[in-house]
Amino acid sequence: MGQSPGVMRRAVNRLASSAKEHEAAELQKGCLDLGATLISELPERERVRVAGTLRTVTLRPRAGVPALVAELYDGSGSISLVWLGRRQIHGIEPGRAVVCYGRVTRDGDHAVLFNPRYELRPLGAE
């Protein structure tokens, strides 16, 4: 048993991070196959098509108006999808693959699509 616990921990961390990198690369490839722009390469104030998997979906009121906010991740980065005046949308849930269309805006350094058009991808089509 001559190995210290730190060596094993580093080996496990390396395996886990390479698996995450592989998963991110596969997700990016799938998005490009759908004709989407990678989130890390989004132009500002232009209409775009993005694709990926919803990580989180929360209800966050903005200026007293209900707003459903979802984080879309494509392996290269994430973008916030904000539907104003909505408390929920059937099918918009964490883990779901979607393709969204809209005009990119920025909230600080973070990209946002307000009231995007969307297509739910079939379950298991990530």
TIDO-396666 format. One record per residue (C-alpha): x, y, z. Coordinates in nm, 3 decimals. Layout:
TIDO-396666
<pt><px>X</px><py>Y</py><pz>Z</pz></pt>
...
***
This chain:
TIDO-396666
<pt><px>0.000</px><py>0.000</py><pz>0.000</pz></pt>
<pt><px>0.292</px><py>0.245</py><pz>-0.041</pz></pt>
<pt><px>0.069</px><py>0.513</py><pz>-0.202</pz></pt>
<pt><px>-0.051</px><py>0.808</py><pz>-0.001</pz></pt>
<pt><px>-0.420</px><py>0.906</py><pz>-0.003</pz></pt>
<pt><px>-0.328</px><py>1.221</py><pz>-0.198</pz></pt>
<pt><px>-0.200</px><py>1.018</py><pz>-0.496</pz></pt>
<pt><px>-0.526</px><py>0.822</py><pz>-0.520</pz></pt>
<pt><px>-0.735</px><py>1.136</py><pz>-0.484</pz></pt>
<pt><px>-0.541</px><py>1.307</py><pz>-0.767</pz></pt>
<pt><px>-0.583</px><py>1.002</py><pz>-0.991</pz></pt>
<pt><px>-0.958</px><py>0.993</py><pz>-0.930</pz></pt>
<pt><px>-0.985</px><py>1.370</py><pz>-0.989</pz></pt>
<pt><px>-0.796</px><py>1.335</py><pz>-1.320</pz></pt>
<pt><px>-1.032</px><py>1.060</py><pz>-1.436</pz></pt>
<pt><px>-1.339</px><py>1.262</py><pz>-1.335</pz></pt>
<pt><px>-1.218</px><py>1.578</py><pz>-1.507</pz></pt>
<pt><px>-1.131</px><py>1.393</py><pz>-1.830</pz></pt>
<pt><px>-1.481</px><py>1.238</py><pz>-1.827</pz></pt>
<pt><px>-1.633</px><py>1.587</py><pz>-1.788</pz></pt>
<pt><px>-1.418</px><py>1.719</py><pz>-2.073</pz></pt>
<pt><px>-1.527</px><py>1.428</py><pz>-2.294</pz></pt>
<pt><px>-1.894</px><py>1.489</py><pz>-2.206</pz></pt>
<pt><px>-1.857</px><py>1.862</py><pz>-2.285</pz></pt>
<pt><px>-1.694</px><py>1.784</py><pz>-2.622</pz></pt>
<pt><px>-1.975</px><py>1.542</py><pz>-2.712</pz></pt>
<pt><px>-2.238</px><py>1.799</py><pz>-2.615</pz></pt>
<pt><px>-2.066</px><py>2.066</py><pz>-2.828</pz></pt>
<pt><px>-2.055</px><py>1.829</py><pz>-3.127</pz></pt>
<pt><px>-2.427</px><py>1.753</py><pz>-3.090</pz></pt>
<pt><px>-2.509</px><py>2.124</py><pz>-3.081</pz></pt>
<pt><px>-2.304</px><py>2.194</py><pz>-3.392</pz></pt>
<pt><px>-2.478</px><py>1.902</py><pz>-3.568</pz></pt>
<pt><px>-2.810</px><py>2.083</py><pz>-3.501</pz></pt>
<pt><px>-2.677</px><py>2.397</py><pz>-3.672</pz></pt>
<pt><px>-2.646</px><py>2.589</py><pz>-3.345</pz></pt>
<pt><px>-2.382</px><py>2.846</py><pz>-3.254</pz></pt>
<pt><px>-2.166</px><py>2.752</py><pz>-2.956</pz></pt>
<pt><px>-2.253</px><py>2.966</py><pz>-2.655</pz></pt>
<pt><px>-1.887</px><py>3.060</py><pz>-2.607</pz></pt>
<pt><px>-1.890</px><py>3.213</py><pz>-2.959</pz></pt>
<pt><px>-2.221</px><py>3.403</py><pz>-2.951</pz></pt>
<pt><px>-2.223</px><py>3.742</py><pz>-3.123</pz></pt>
<pt><px>-2.384</px><py>4.027</py><pz>-2.931</pz></pt>
<pt><px>-2.726</px><py>4.165</py><pz>-3.028</pz></pt>
<pt><px>-2.777</px><py>3.919</py><pz>-3.314</pz></pt>
<pt><px>-3.039</px><py>3.654</py><pz>-3.369</pz></pt>
<pt><px>-2.899</px><py>3.312</py><pz>-3.289</pz></pt>
<pt><px>-2.983</px><py>2.945</py><pz>-3.265</pz></pt>
<pt><px>-2.842</px><py>2.772</py><pz>-2.955</pz></pt>
<pt><px>-2.881</px><py>2.415</py><pz>-2.836</pz></pt>
<pt><px>-2.791</px><py>2.223</py><pz>-2.524</pz></pt>
<pt><px>-2.921</px><py>2.083</py><pz>-2.199</pz></pt>
<pt><px>-3.111</px><py>2.275</py><pz>-1.932</pz></pt>
<pt><px>-2.915</px><py>2.269</py><pz>-1.608</pz></pt>
<pt><px>-3.148</px><py>2.468</py><pz>-1.384</pz></pt>
<pt><px>-3.498</px><py>2.612</py><pz>-1.406</pz></pt>
<pt><px>-3.611</px><py>2.868</py><pz>-1.149</pz></pt>
<pt><px>-3.885</px><py>3.121</py><pz>-1.094</pz></pt>
<pt><px>-3.722</px><py>3.464</py><pz>-1.047</pz></pt>
<pt><px>-3.950</px><py>3.769</py><pz>-1.060</pz></pt>
<pt><px>-3.807</px><py>4.068</py><pz>-1.251</pz></pt>
<pt><px>-3.948</px><py>4.413</py><pz>-1.169</pz></pt>
<pt><px>-4.251</px><py>4.253</py><pz>-1.005</pz></pt>
<pt><px>-4.331</px><py>4.035</py><pz>-1.309</pz></pt>
<pt><px>-4.298</px><py>3.657</py><pz>-1.286</pz></pt>
<pt><px>-4.008</px><py>3.525</py><pz>-1.491</pz></pt>
<pt><px>-3.908</px><py>3.165</py><pz>-1.561</pz></pt>
<pt><px>-3.528</px><py>3.148</py><pz>-1.589</pz></pt>
<pt><px>-3.342</px><py>2.845</py><pz>-1.725</pz></pt>
<pt><px>-2.969</px><py>2.790</py><pz>-1.766</pz></pt>
<pt><px>-2.881</px><py>2.626</py><pz>-2.100</pz></pt>
<pt><px>-2.541</px><py>2.454</py><pz>-2.121</pz></pt>
<pt><px>-2.382</px><py>2.336</py><pz>-2.446</pz></pt>
<pt><px>-2.039</px><py>2.216</py><pz>-2.330</pz></pt>
<pt><px>-1.869</px><py>2.546</py><pz>-2.420</pz></pt>
<pt><px>-2.060</px><py>2.775</py><pz>-2.184</pz></pt>
<pt><px>-2.405</px><py>2.866</py><pz>-2.058</pz></pt>
<pt><px>-2.675</px><py>3.118</py><pz>-2.141</pz></pt>
<pt><px>-2.980</px><py>3.227</py><pz>-1.942</pz></pt>
<pt><px>-3.318</px><py>3.181</py><pz>-2.106</pz></pt>
<pt><px>-3.578</px><py>3.416</py><pz>-1.956</pz></pt>
<pt><px>-3.950</px><py>3.391</py><pz>-2.024</pz></pt>
<pt><px>-4.118</px><py>3.701</py><pz>-1.881</pz></pt>
<pt><px>-4.470</px><py>3.660</py><pz>-1.743</pz></pt>
<pt><px>-4.438</px><py>3.281</py><pz>-1.713</pz></pt>
<pt><px>-4.434</px><py>3.076</py><pz>-1.396</pz></pt>
<pt><px>-4.375</px><py>2.745</py><pz>-1.572</pz></pt>
<pt><px>-4.363</px><py>2.593</py><pz>-1.919</pz></pt>
<pt><px>-4.448</px><py>2.230</py><pz>-1.973</pz></pt>
<pt><px>-4.132</px><py>2.041</py><pz>-2.076</pz></pt>
<pt><px>-3.890</px><py>2.313</py><pz>-1.962</pz></pt>
<pt><px>-3.717</px><py>2.119</py><pz>-1.685</pz></pt>
<pt><px>-3.361</px><py>2.038</py><pz>-1.576</pz></pt>
<pt><px>-3.195</px><py>1.773</py><pz>-1.791</pz></pt>
<pt><px>-3.408</px><py>1.842</py><pz>-2.097</pz></pt>
<pt><px>-3.238</px><py>1.905</py><pz>-2.432</pz></pt>
<pt><px>-3.367</px><py>2.210</py><pz>-2.621</pz></pt>
<pt><px>-3.293</px><py>2.426</py><pz>-2.923</pz></pt>
<pt><px>-3.366</px><py>2.797</py><pz>-2.873</pz></pt>
<pt><px>-3.387</px><py>3.098</py><pz>-3.103</pz></pt>
<pt><px>-3.365</px><py>3.463</py><pz>-3.008</pz></pt>
<pt><px>-3.159</px><py>3.781</py><pz>-2.989</pz></pt>
<pt><px>-2.857</px><py>3.773</py><pz>-2.760</pz></pt>
<pt><px>-2.836</px><py>4.038</py><pz>-2.491</pz></pt>
<pt><px>-2.589</px><py>4.066</py><pz>-2.203</pz></pt>
<pt><px>-2.639</px><py>4.096</py><pz>-1.830</pz></pt>
<pt><px>-2.286</px><py>4.194</py><pz>-1.732</pz></pt>
<pt><px>-2.066</px><py>3.924</py><pz>-1.885</pz></pt>
<pt><px>-2.344</px><py>3.665</py><pz>-1.908</pz></pt>
<pt><px>-2.544</px><py>3.602</py><pz>-2.227</pz></pt>
<pt><px>-2.925</px><py>3.610</py><pz>-2.206</pz></pt>
<pt><px>-3.214</px><py>3.532</py><pz>-2.443</pz></pt>
<pt><px>-3.546</px><py>3.693</py><pz>-2.345</pz></pt>
<pt><px>-3.865</px><py>3.510</py><pz>-2.445</pz></pt>
<pt><px>-3.684</px><py>3.273</py><pz>-2.682</pz></pt>
<pt><px>-3.864</px><py>3.048</py><pz>-2.926</pz></pt>
<pt><px>-3.775</px><py>2.690</py><pz>-2.840</pz></pt>
<pt><px>-3.800</px><py>2.330</py><pz>-2.956</pz></pt>
<pt><px>-3.793</px><py>2.050</py><pz>-2.704</pz></pt>
<pt><px>-3.566</px><py>1.769</py><pz>-2.823</pz></pt>
<pt><px>-3.694</px><py>1.413</py><pz>-2.784</pz></pt>
<pt><px>-3.598</px><py>1.260</py><pz>-2.450</pz></pt>
<pt><px>-3.269</px><py>1.073</py><pz>-2.485</pz></pt>
<pt><px>-3.165</px><py>1.281</py><pz>-2.790</pz></pt>
<pt><px>-2.889</px><py>1.474</py><pz>-2.609</pz></pt>
***
